Amino acid sequence: MRRALRVAEQAQFVSSPNPRVGCVLVRDGRWLAEGSTQRAGGRHAEAQALHEAALLGVDVRGATAYVTLEPCSHTGRTPPCADALVAAGVARVVVGLQDPNPKVAGRGIERLRAAGIQVDVGLFAEDVLAQNPGFCARMTRGTPWLWLKSASSFDGRMALPDGRSQWITGDAARDDGHRWRARACMVLTGIGTVLADDPMLDVRAVETPRQPVRAVLDTQFVLGEQARIINGDPVWVFTTRPDAGKAARLAARNVRVIVLPADEYGGLSLQALVRWLGDHEINEVHVEAGARLQGALVQARLVDEWVSYLAPSVLGDGQSLAALPTPVASLDQAYRYEFLDVLQLGRDMRLRLRDPARWQALVEACGLKIG
């Protein structure tokens, strides 16, 4: 199963909106074949492993299949993987995590057992969940897994008072940030960042077979039609102010304008945003934005994780990481996260933090008992 988890990592940049799954076929302690989830519409991990076995001329009858996520039992973009394993004649299937997709949710396991195949469930289940938090979140709560990416000085400043921030961190940290962009389904920013920096927000520092959708939160719909982010690749603009003429012009350049309701303060409803994203098969959202949007997401309790790059410098006055709409009045009102890991990247450090309550809710929704 450890090998299957490593194989699943091969699907990190390609599987969306499907989960990242790995499958390893073994018989008598000998490796036979393996596979990971291909692009949407392509083979799932089990089918890919069986395909590789066929190419190698390997008979998999009587083999054990180690699969990180429960084999599917329904016909979606591809046929059911449970049926493929039955037809191949495997004798045993070891499943890491039961699929939280309501269309599966144990039915694949039942189908395998009904065919006389031994099925064991729960091996490294937490690791599988950690590999697929976005898919599991979308299946259980209807919204994607959302993380903030930030780069700041040691004293927590994202930019100088005038907004200049290039470059607080070094090349290694910026390259790592592009890897996080690449694994996401969407890179989201606010209109303030677009107006100030005119970013492209695409993946450039690492090789990737596909670019995530780039999106802009633009309540008043003031996005300039010559912004660099509009380069022919898909861009989504979320607004509360429809403008049919402008939307039509942007549509011709592969920009989709989505009108969402406003919140009670006149801003775009962040709750409506994440629900819309969940409805449209967005698993993971990577946010690179200014302090205002980051603070609003924190206060709305929508931040699942934080990927923070910390440079060994002090800027003093400058722009903070998060401008909360309502200031914290006491320490017991602080928005608290837990550290996941710390990694040195050149002269900088990467800190990963996670909201423990949101993680625990996801763990419980997937039927696990951890911690």
N, C-alpha and C positions, 0 to 999 in steps of 0.2 A: 504493500500500500504506500510505503514511502516513495517507492519508484513511481507509482501512479500519480502521486502528488507532484513529483518533479516533472513528469510528462505533461500534466495539466498546465504547468506554467508555460508550455509552448503555445497555449491558446490565449495567453494573457492579452495580446493586442488584437485578436481576430475574432473571438467567439461571440461577442455582443450581437444581439441581446440574449444569446444563450449563455449558460454558465460555462465556466472553465472546468473541463472534466478530463481526466486521464484514465486510461484502461490498459492493464498489463495482463497478458495471457501466459499462464505458467502450467507446466505439467511435470510431475515428479521432480520438483525443484529446479526445473530447467526453463529458462525464458524462451517463449515462442514468438511473441509479437507484441506490439504496443501501439497505441494511437491516442491522439488528443482531439478535442473538438475543432472542427474546421469552421470556415466562414459560415454565417447563417445561410441555410439552404444546402450546405455541404454535409459531409458525414459527421455524425456524432462520434464520440471517442470509441465506443464499442464497435461501431461499424467500421471505423478507421482501422482499429486493431485487427478485426477480422479480414479486412481488405489487405492489410500488410501481410497477414498470415497466408492468404491466398497467393499473393505475389511471391512469397518465399517458398510456396509449395508445402506449407506446414499443415498437417491435419490437427485440428484443435479439439477433436472429440475426446471427452474425458478430462479436459483441462479445467483449471480454475481461472476465473476472470476476476481480477482486482479492479474495482471501479470506484472512483472517488464519490460519485453521486449516483443515486438510484437510476437504473436504466428506465427510459421512458416507455410508457405503455400505450400512448396515443399517437395518431398520425397528425403531425403538424406540417412543418416544411419537409420533414423526412419521415420514413416509416418507423414503427416502434422498435427500439433497440432491444427490448426484452424478447420480442419475437425473433430477432436476428440471433440472439444468444441461444435460444431454444433450438432454432433450426441448425445452428452450428454444432450442437451436441455437447456443449460444455456441461460439466458435472457439478460445478460449484461456482457460486458468485459471492464475492465478499464486497459489501457495499460500505463506503465510508459514511455517507449521510443520506437519510431518506429525503427524497426530493420534496421541497416545500410547495412546488407548483400544484395547485388544487387539481389540475388535470392528471397528475400522476399520484403524488401523496400516498404511496404504499401500493398502488395498483400494479406497478412494475414488479415489485417484490412478490406480490400475490400471484401474478402470472407465471413467474419463474418457478415458484414453489408448486403451483398447480401442474406444471410440466415435469415434476419430479426432481427439480434441481435444488440442491442444498443452498440456502441463502443465509449468510451471516451479516448483520448490520451493526454499524456503530464504531468501526475501527478508524481512529483518527478523525472522528466527526468534527471536532472543534477546528482542526486544521483545514478541513474542507470548507467549513463555514467561513473561516478567515480568508480563504482564497476566493470566496464568492459572496462577499457581504452585500453587494449591490443586487445581484439576482435574488438572493434570499430575502432582502428587505422589500424588493418590489413584489415578490410573491406573497409575503405575509402581511405587510402593512400598506402596500400600494404606492410607496414612494421610494425613490432611489437612495443609495448610500451617498452621502455628500461630505466631501472634505474640503477644508480651506488650505490653500498653499500660500505661505507667506515667507518673505525674506526680510530680515531685520538686523539692526545692529544689536550689540550685546545689551544695550539699554532699551530695546524694544521699539526702535524707530524704523518705520518702513521707508521713510523719505525725509529729505530736508524740509524745512518749512515752506519752501517754494515748490515742493513736489518732486524735485530731482532725486532719482533713486538708482541710476545706472552708473556703476554697479556696486551695490552694497556687498554682495557675495561673489565668490570666484567662479571660475569655469566649471569646476567639478560639481558644485552645488547647482548651478544652472542646468548642466547636462542631466543631473538626477531629476530635476524638476520636469524636464521634458519627458523622462520616462514615466513620470506620474501623469503627465498630460496624455501620453500615448495609451495608457491602460484605461483611461476614462472613456465613457461614451460621449461625454460632453465637457467642453471647457466653457465656463460661465464667467462673465465679467459684468461690470456695471457701466453705464454710459459715461460716468465721470472718468473712468480709466480710459475709455476710448477717446474722449475729447482731450484728455491731458497727454496721453502717451501715443495714441494712434497705433496700438499694437496689432500684430497679425494673429497671435495666440495659436499658431499651428505648431506641429511637432517638427523640429528641424535637427536637433542635436543627436537624435537616435534614429535608427532605421525602424520603420513601422510599415506594415502592409496596408494600413488604412489610417486616415486622419479622423479624429473625433469631430463631431459637430461642434462648431463654435457658436456661442449664444451671447446676446447682450440684453441686459435688463434696462429698458429704456422707457420709463413711465410716460414721459411726455412726447416720445417719438421724435427726438431731435437728432438722431443719427445722421451724420453727413453722408451723402450718397457717394462720395469719393473716399471714404475711410478705407484704410489699407486692409481691414478685416474682410472687406467685400472684394474677393479675388476670384470668384467663380466656383469655389468650393462651398458646400452647404453652410449657411449661416441662419440662425433663428433669432428673431428679435421679438422680445416680449414687451408689450406695451398696454396701457389702458386707453390710449388715444388713437382710434383708428383713423387712417388717412388713405382712402382707397387709391387715389392717384399715385401717391408715393409708394404704397405697398405694391402696386402693379409694376412700377418701374424697377423696384428692387427684386420682385419675383423674376423678372427677365434676367437677373444676374445671380439667380440661385439663392435668394434671400427669402425666407419664409417669415411673414409677420403674423404673430399670434396675439390676439387681444384677450386679456384676462381681466377679471374684476379688480377694482381698487380695494384697499383695506380701509379701516375706519378713519385713517389719517390722510387718505388721498394718495398714498403710495400704492404700488402694485402689490397685490396680496401674495406674500411668499408661500403661504399655505396652498393657495390655488396653483401656484407655479409648480411646487413639488408634486402635487396630485396630477397635474397635467403631464409632467414628465414621466411619472409612473404609468399613466395610461398609454403613453407613447413609447414604451419599451426602453426607457433610459434606465440603465442599472446603476451607473456610477457617475457622479458629477464632480468635476475638479473646478474649484472656484479660485480664480486669481483676480482679486478686486481691491478696491480701496477700503479705507477704514470704515466708511459709512455702511457699505453693503455688508462687509464682514461683521460689523457690530449688529446690524439688523438680523442677520442669520443666526448669530450667537443668541441674541435675546429672544428670537422666535423658537429657540431650542430645535433648530434644524441641522445643526452641525454634528455629524457623527464622529468626525476625525479631523485632526489638524496635522498638516505636514509643514513644519516650521524650520526654516534654515536660519541659523544664527551666526552672524559674523563677529569676529573678535575686535569690534570697534565700538566707539562711543560717539554718538552724534549730538547728545544734549537735546536742545529744542528740535522738534521735528514732528512728523506725522506718526501717530500711534498705530498699533495693529488693528484695533477695533474701537470704533466710536459707537458706544451703546446709545440707542435712542433714549433710554431712561437710565441715568447714572445709578451705579450700585451704591446703596446708602449705608450698608454695613457689610462686614466680612462674611457673615453667614448667608448673604445674598449672592456671593460670588458664583460665577459659572465655572464649575470645576470639571476637570478632565483628569485622566490617568495616563501616565507615561507608558508607551509601548516599547520603544527602543530609542537608542541614541547611536548615531553613526557619524564618524568623522569623514568629511569630504574635503580634501585639501586642507586649507586653513580654517574651514567652516565646520559647523556641526549641524546635523539634521536631527530634529526632535520630532517624534511621532506621538501624538496624544489622541485619546479616544474618550468619548462620553460614556462613562461606565453604565449609566442607566439605560441608554439607548442600545448599547451592546447586550446588556443582560436581557432586555426585552426581546431582542432578536434571537438570542440563544433560546429563550423559553418558547418563542413562537415556532422555532424549528424543532421543539421537543427535546432539547438537550438540558442537562443539569450540570452546570459548570460553576464552580466557585460558591 
